[in-house]
Amino acid sequence: MARLAEKLRERAARASHALDHRIQVLRSKIKNPRQMQMIEKVTFVVAVISLLGLHQLMILAPHYIVTFYLWTMIPLMLIRYVDFHRQKWHYFMIDFCYYVNAVLFYFLIKDPSNSTLFKVVFTWSNGPLLWAIVVWRSGLVFHSLPHITTIYIHLLPAFVTYVIRWIPIDGQDVSSLCSGNACVMHVSDLFGWPIALYLVWQILYLVKTEVLDRKKLQADKDIGTSLRHLIAFYQNHFWGKVVNSLGPQFSILMFVLMQLVYTAVVSIPTALFYQNQLLHLGFILGIIHIDPPHDPIFLIILT
């Protein structure tokens, strides 16, 4: 009975925290309705124009996708940090998806001829990141900059790696990365460096949240982290049940193991994508089709 009562108290606390957050967001919109509506309209217009521009780039000049990614990543990340820090969500920015984008950015800027590193970012971008759009239902909401940024973080790396893999840029030596269908991704390419560098991120993440900032996070329950978000909003979801399967005392361990298994499993098909252009393109388009935009009626609100 005591254990049951403790679990009920924990669930009540999580529900209360989630409700408080939603109330704060609603109050903010009520206080500044016109400002929020204008921001959403501007965001909607910019998002639609950007999407159309991205579509045209993919058709007419796909190699410019890389340039588009590089020039838009930094401002979007700065805006996200300011927004997330204000809401005490900035610990989300040390999640794996941001780590993948940072490594991809490094590859593009500093080491674009490193075939090993390219296979790593290819595996991550077309495995864990793309599947996360479906797993966490990260649909495109045109009038919401946070949603647009989330889709950007998870989808654009796949576009970038697709262009690099299959559409060589004029004048660039891509022989070191391999070209065409002659390139093969071996088992060691899937579970060697990609998993090793993933574990580097995981260790750094745990050192940050469970050692260096442990007291800070314990003192302020309003600070958002991936684990707290999962427990608060997905406790009845499959992933939430996995994390809590052995009780609260083992939630961190189960969270780490769950992420590792997920990353390893969804990375397996990327070997096929690396060797077949049609499969690769079909998978990207399939992910977009499975989780389409969530606000088609916003065109009516815009008028």
Beta strands, then each sheet from edge to edge (+ up, - down):
end
